[in-house]
Amino acid sequence: MALSSSQKAVLTGAVRGKIRWDAPLSEWTTYRIGGPADALVTLLDVEDLQELLRLCVSQQMRWKLLGWGSNILAADEGYRGIVIVLGDGFKYIGRDRQDDEESTLVKNGAGVSLAKLSSWCGDIGLSGFEFASGIPGTVGGGVVMNAGAWGRSMADVVTGIELVDHEKIEIINEEHLGFSYRTCRALVGRKHSVVTGVTMCFKKADPEQIRETIRTLKEKRQQRQPYGKPTCGSVFKNPEGISAGRLIDEAGLKGLRIGDAEVSTKHANFIENCGKATARDVQALMDEIRNKVLQTSGVDLIPEVQFLS
Ligand SMILES: Cc1cc2nc3c(=O)[nH]c(=O)nc-3n(C[C@H](O)[C@H](O)[C@H](O)COP(=O)(O)OP(=O)(O)OC[C@H]3O[C@@H](n4cnc5c(N)ncnc54)[C@H](O)[C@@H]3O)c2cc1C
């Protein structure tokens, strides 16, 4: 149900951050797809966030957290409720720094981009986050998805997270996070919580060496993926021991198109929005891929992309 005018009035009075009404989600997702959210709220800080979460409970308003929107397929009808975006107060880097001889522990805001943090690490000589330099997401989204590349993932560097809901702020340490492939199990059952800060451990290393690794990984990524095109990255998770892209390629699906959604000819596990693709086009293409791959290889592909509706 759409937000009522009285809910909108309460929201306006309670939130210090910026509210956009009927905000097109196509402007907030890397797919460039999605109808309007009733309200898209960019929050200032943790206090602002908790105030809004309390309001959502008392007013029975739906909400969903959006990071960079890089792993999201938003519905053509948009979202009935509030889409929350973390603003400036969640974009700090290097807070509460603790150094020892070989490594450094730092806390970073969940709204910081993975690329920005990776390049900061390169500049000050901290190694371990080079893998994330080309992943277009936020630190918070990276934790939820256990984002990874080149054999490494957030699980290798995260030592704890700060989690906020309408009544408390909790710290969850690494032994309770339960990272596995593209999942952080501790967060699966906590749909009403927001990751606000993430503590990570990096090794000290030569800055030039780190920057060189970042440059090499970026080049590899540009060669192998449809870089710069509107996509959500990998659409399906890799099944155990095999790449989803390979299964899709072997099923002969590269270039398959529904509406303006097309299986990338460069990397079969990417679906490109070639212009005016709708969520329905992408969803129909995903269904087609799943059916064909099931027929040709017996493998049922599981979506990695998250649906916002
Ligand atoms: C070109 C391209 C390349 C990509 N390459 C890779 C890759 O190499 N490896 C990889 O793992 N992924 C890759 N991705 C996918 C995507 O970048 C990652 O999944 C990323 O971690 C998503 O982060 P985000 O901030 O964009 O989260 P979003 O896509 O906005 O959200 C993803 C999920 O996390 C939740 N969420 C986000 N932030 C928070 C928070 N602070 N608290 C609670 N919940 C939150 C959202 O509600 C949603 O359920 C790629 C995507 C693109 C477009």
The ligand as a Gaussian input file, in Angstrom:
#p B3LYP/6-31G(d) Opt

LIG

0 1
 C       29.406000      -4.018000     -13.252000
 C       29.204000      -4.792000     -11.979000
 C       30.211000      -5.635000     -11.544000
 C       30.038000      -6.375000     -10.350000
 N       31.045000      -7.194000      -9.949000
 C       30.917000      -7.884000      -8.791000
 C       31.974000      -8.734000      -8.331000
 O       33.025000      -8.842000      -8.926000
 N       31.773000      -9.408000      -7.152000
 C       30.614000      -9.298000      -6.437000
 O       30.507000      -9.933000      -5.371000
 N       29.607000      -8.502000      -6.854000
 C       29.726000      -7.806000      -8.008000
 N       28.702000      -6.990000      -8.430000
 C       27.435000      -6.928000      -7.646000
 C       27.410000      -5.820000      -6.574000
 O       28.308000      -4.791000      -6.913000
 C       27.747000      -6.358000      -5.180000
 O       26.806000      -7.343000      -4.789000
 C       27.753000      -5.245000      -4.122000
 O       28.279000      -5.753000      -2.941000
 C       26.381000      -4.656000      -3.845000
 O       26.576000      -3.525000      -3.000000
 P       25.537000      -2.312000      -2.999000
 O       25.997000      -1.316000      -2.030000
 O       25.331000      -1.833000      -4.392000
 O       24.243000      -3.035000      -2.472000
 P       22.787000      -2.997000      -3.142000
 O       22.869000      -3.641000      -4.491000
 O       22.213000      -1.645000      -3.062000
 O       22.005000      -3.951000      -2.144000
 C       22.262000      -5.347000      -2.126000
 C       21.536000      -5.929000      -0.899000
 O       22.181000      -5.481000       0.285000
 C       21.260000      -4.780000       1.122000
 N       22.034000      -3.694000       1.739000
 C       22.840000      -2.794000       1.109000
 N       23.454000      -2.012000       2.019000
 C       23.008000      -2.403000       3.236000
 C       23.257000      -1.969000       4.576000
 N       24.088000      -0.970000       4.852000
 N       22.606000      -2.598000       5.586000
 C       21.742000      -3.626000       5.338000
 N       21.464000      -4.069000       4.095000
 C       22.095000      -3.475000       3.054000
 C       20.157000      -4.306000       0.213000
 O       18.962000      -4.122000       0.911000
 C       20.090000      -5.475000      -0.782000
 O       19.337000      -6.528000      -0.226000
 C       28.847000      -6.237000      -9.602000
 C       27.849000      -5.353000     -10.040000
 C       28.021000      -4.634000     -11.203000
 C       26.946000      -3.684000     -11.655000

